[in-house]
């Protein structure tokens, strides 16, 4: 995880971000507004969102920039809206 983190409270749509060799989604992102996309950490909590593709959720967690300058979210909790 990057050095600087910020606690955030976001509402957005869960979308597919990465797929495995069998075209199964293995990582998701949260699309917030028209332009912002937060990559969800690929940990146990983040994997819970795999079953909620195309769903609107409220997500609480720590936002940071990864080594590629992508906005990322270490998910602490979420609520299906």
N, C-alpha and C positions, 0 to 999 in steps of 0.2 A: 504494500500500500504506500501511496505517496506520503511525504512528510507532513503537509498541511491538510487537515481535515476540517470540515464544517458540518455541524448537525443541520439537517434539512427535513422539512415536512413537505412532500410532493404529492400531487395528484396527477395521474397520467394513465396511458394505455400500455399494457404489457405487450411487447412485440418480440418476434424472433430476431436474434442477433447472429447466432452461429449454429451451424449444423454439423453433424458427424458424417462419416463416409456413407451411411445409409439414409441420408437426408432427414435424420431425426434431429429436432431442435435440442441443443445441449447448452445454450446460453441465451438469456433474454435481456432486453433493455426496457427502459421505461421512457416512453415518449411524452414529453410535457410541453404543452403549447404547440406552436407550429415548427419550431426550430431546435429545441433542446432534446437531447437524447442522453440518458444516463445508463451506462452499462452496469448491469447488476452483477455483483461479485458471484463467482461460481462456487459458492460454499453451500452448506446445508440449507440455510435460510433462503438463499437466492434460488436454489433449485425448486423450492416450494412454488415459485411463480411459474414454473414450466407448465403446470396444469391450468394456468389462468391466462393463456394466450388470448389476446384481443379483448381482455377484460379491463375495466376501469378500476384502479386501486389507489388507495392513499398509502404512501410508503414513508416510513420514518427511518432515518439512518445517517451515516456519515458519508459526506460527499468528498471526493478527492480527485486529482488528476493523476492518471497513470503515466508510465514512462513514454507513452505515445501522445500525451496531452489529451486523452479522452476523458470526458467527465464520467466518473464511476460512482457507484453507490454501494456501500457495505450495509446491507439491509438489516435493520434491527427488528422491525415489525411492519406488518401491512394489514390493511382492511379492504375487503372487496366492497366496492361501491355499487 
